[in-house]
Amino acid sequence: MEVEFTARQVRITRDLRTLAEEGMERIALILGKNARASIVFSAQKRLQIVEVTIQARLHTIVAEGKAESLESALRQAIAHAESQARRHRDRRMAIKRKPQQEKALAEPSPARPKTRVVQPEADVSEEKHVRADRKARAAIAVHSFPARKAVVEPRIVTSGESFALKPMTMEEAVKDAEFRDRDLLIFHNPDGELFVLHRRRDGQLELVEIP
């Protein structure tokens, strides 16, 4: 995986580079080696901050770590990014596995070979009368209705879990949703426009503008 390092008012030591590269190698085994990573080291007073952004083929991971030392902050950010990568991989595997299961359930069972029963000659005339009587009757179509699916009640969440109180840009909303592991975030930008950020079934984040 290609890794880009950025230092802001801090110094990146060789040990930090080695620790970051080892963590990105583990994540590359999950997302693929075509993914690219950007790691930013910065400081805010006595607090050390590490931001990790990983751009995969179909997904973007944003993770952040804050601690008194850069090493601890880097470990937090890598652990959070690795957890997001595993969840994204599990979602993709579940989406791919579901159509195969539905196809297996839809396949008809193999038909059994029909066996022909040889009847005595005395019963042949009676069988012809029965067949003629069946043809004279009106055909009745029998319909089978599919079983109803169980209704899943919606999960009710409080407004504080999905609504951002302060205005934020789209980039800040994406980072906040990834960092707090949210599938839904309602926020407004500095201009007062209202947006809904939610995660689709394929794992992609989708932004909806509310007029």
Secondary structure, 3 states (H helix, E strand, C coil): CEEEEEEECCCCCHHHHHHHHHHHHHHHHHHCCCCEEEEEEEEECCEEEEEEEEECCCCEEEEEEEECCHHHHHHHHHHHHHHHHHHHHHHHHHHHHHHHHHHHHHCCCCCCCCCCCCCCHHHHHHHHHHHHHHHHCCCCCCCCCCCCCCCCCCCCCCHHHHECCCCCCHHHHHHHHHHCCCCEEEEECCCCCEEEEEECCCCCEEEEEEC
